């Protein structure tokens, strides 16, 4: 099977709150494999299930971009955040749009691994930003939703123009 296609904004799948995983079966492992392969094929550092049209609470993150260094998180919950970071972000599903987003500098994220075992991640720096970005995807939010109004308006106008081309 080939690499799944990415959903591009304004695709409706990107605005749906993803459903929790309740059965840790082969289907979830296949989804994680598809996310990893798609992320690497597009040279990304994270990817969430809604970005390939699946409304499932699964994402992968790999700020190093080294194969084998992927972190797979199922049913994530942000439990803590501290500090402030202002980072220029982009998104594979929002091509050619970049913007400075305010995020927490450090986070505590809890979830499950592919076997359904509890997973706790305490992260700071780029990994913390990636975790927040991918968590947002599972909530139906895009990074452009966090931009100041004028930058968001400009980004949305750029997306509308691209959709007409």
C-alpha positions as CSV (number, residue, x, y, z in Angstrom):
1,X,0.0,0.0,0.0
2,X,1.2,3.5,-0.8
3,X,1.8,6.5,1.4
4,X,-1.6,8.1,2.4
5,X,-2.3,11.5,0.9
6,X,-2.3,14.6,3.1
7,X,-5.4,16.5,3.8
8,X,-4.8,20.2,2.9
9,X,-6.6,23.1,4.5
10,X,-9.5,23.8,4.3
11,X,-10.3,20.1,4.2
12,X,-13.1,19.4,6.7
13,X,-11.2,16.5,8.3
14,X,-8.8,19.0,9.8
15,X,-11.6,20.7,11.8
16,X,-13.1,17.6,13.4
17,X,-12.3,16.6,17.0
18,X,-10.8,13.1,16.8
19,X,-12.3,10.1,18.5
20,X,-10.4,8.3,21.3
21,X,-8.9,4.9,20.6
22,X,-10.7,2.2,22.6
23,X,-9.2,-0.9,21.1
24,X,-5.4,-1.2,20.7
25,X,-5.5,-3.6,17.7
26,X,-3.6,-4.0,14.5
27,X,-5.6,-1.1,12.9
28,X,-3.9,1.4,15.3
29,X,-0.5,0.0,14.6
30,X,-1.2,0.3,10.8
31,X,-2.3,3.9,11.3
32,X,0.8,4.7,13.3
33,X,3.0,3.1,10.5
34,X,1.1,5.2,7.9
35,X,1.6,8.4,9.9
36,X,5.3,7.7,10.3
37,X,5.8,6.9,6.6
38,X,3.8,9.9,5.5
39,X,5.7,12.2,7.9
40,X,9.0,11.0,6.6
41,X,7.9,11.2,3.0
42,X,7.0,14.9,3.4
43,X,10.1,15.6,5.6
44,X,7.9,16.6,8.6
45,X,8.6,16.5,12.3
46,X,5.1,15.5,13.4
47,X,1.8,14.3,11.9
48,X,-1.7,13.6,13.4
49,X,-4.3,11.2,12.1
50,X,-6.7,13.9,10.9
51,X,-4.0,15.1,8.5
52,X,-4.5,11.8,6.6
53,X,-8.3,11.9,6.9
54,X,-8.6,9.7,10.0
55,X,-10.6,11.0,13.0
56,X,-8.6,9.0,15.5
57,X,-6.6,10.4,18.5
58,X,-3.1,9.3,17.3
59,X,-0.1,11.4,16.4
60,X,3.5,10.9,15.8
61,X,6.4,13.2,16.5
62,X,10.1,13.2,15.6
63,X,11.8,16.5,15.8
64,X,15.2,14.9,15.0
65,X,13.8,13.4,11.7
66,X,15.9,10.3,12.3
67,X,14.2,7.1,11.4
68,X,13.5,5.0,14.4
69,X,13.2,8.1,16.7
70,X,9.5,8.4,16.3
71,X,7.2,9.0,19.3
72,X,3.7,7.6,18.8
73,X,1.0,8.9,21.2
74,X,-2.5,7.6,21.4
75,X,-5.3,9.4,23.3
76,X,-3.1,12.3,24.5
77,X,-4.0,14.7,27.2
78,X,-2.1,17.9,28.1
79,X,-1.7,17.8,31.9
80,X,0.6,20.6,32.5
81,X,2.3,23.6,30.7
82,X,4.8,26.2,31.9
83,X,6.7,29.1,30.5
84,X,6.3,30.8,27.2
85,X,7.8,30.2,23.8
86,X,7.3,32.1,20.6
87,X,8.1,29.9,17.6
88,X,7.7,30.2,13.8
89,X,5.5,27.2,12.8
90,X,4.4,25.7,9.6
91,X,2.3,22.7,8.9
92,X,2.3,20.0,6.2
93,X,-1.5,20.5,5.9
94,X,-1.2,24.3,5.5
95,X,1.5,24.6,2.8
96,X,3.5,27.7,2.2
97,X,2.2,29.4,5.3
98,X,4.3,30.2,8.3
99,X,3.6,32.2,11.4
100,X,4.9,33.0,14.9
101,X,2.8,31.1,17.5
102,X,2.9,31.4,21.2
103,X,3.1,28.1,23.0
104,X,4.1,26.8,26.4
105,X,7.9,26.3,26.7
106,X,7.5,23.0,28.5
107,X,4.6,20.5,28.7
108,X,3.5,17.3,30.4
109,X,1.6,15.1,28.1
110,X,-0.1,11.8,29.1
111,X,-1.5,9.2,26.8
112,X,-1.0,5.6,25.7
113,X,1.6,3.8,23.6
114,X,0.6,1.4,20.8
115,X,0.2,-1.4,23.3
116,X,-2.2,0.7,25.3
117,X,0.3,1.2,28.2
118,X,0.4,4.6,29.9
119,X,2.8,7.1,28.5
120,X,4.0,10.2,30.2
121,X,6.1,12.7,28.3
122,X,7.8,15.8,29.9
123,X,9.2,17.9,27.2
124,X,10.6,21.3,26.5
125,X,12.0,23.1,23.5
126,X,11.1,21.9,20.0
127,X,9.6,18.6,21.2
128,X,7.2,20.5,23.5
129,X,6.1,22.7,20.6
130,X,5.6,19.7,18.3
131,X,3.5,17.9,21.0
132,X,1.3,20.9,21.3
133,X,0.9,21.4,17.6
134,X,-0.1,17.8,17.0
135,X,-2.4,17.8,20.0
136,X,-4.1,20.8,18.5
137,X,-4.8,18.7,15.3
138,X,-6.6,16.2,17.3
139,X,-8.8,19.0,18.7
140,X,-9.7,20.3,15.2
141,X,-7.3,23.3,15.5
142,X,-4.6,24.5,13.1
143,X,-1.6,26.6,14.1
144,X,-3.1,29.5,12.1
145,X,-5.9,29.6,14.7
146,X,-3.3,30.7,17.2
147,X,-2.0,33.6,15.1
148,X,-2.9,37.2,15.8
149,X,-6.0,38.2,13.8
150,X,-4.3,40.0,10.9
151,X,-1.7,37.3,10.4
152,X,-4.5,34.7,10.5
153,X,-6.6,36.6,8.1
154,X,-3.7,36.9,5.7
155,X,-2.9,33.1,6.1
156,X,-6.6,32.2,5.4
157,X,-6.6,34.5,2.3
158,X,-3.5,32.8,1.0
159,X,-5.2,29.4,1.5
160,X,-8.4,30.6,-0.3
161,X,-6.3,31.8,-3.2
162,X,-4.4,28.5,-3.4
163,X,-7.7,26.6,-3.4
164,X,-8.9,28.6,-6.4
165,X,-5.7,27.9,-8.4
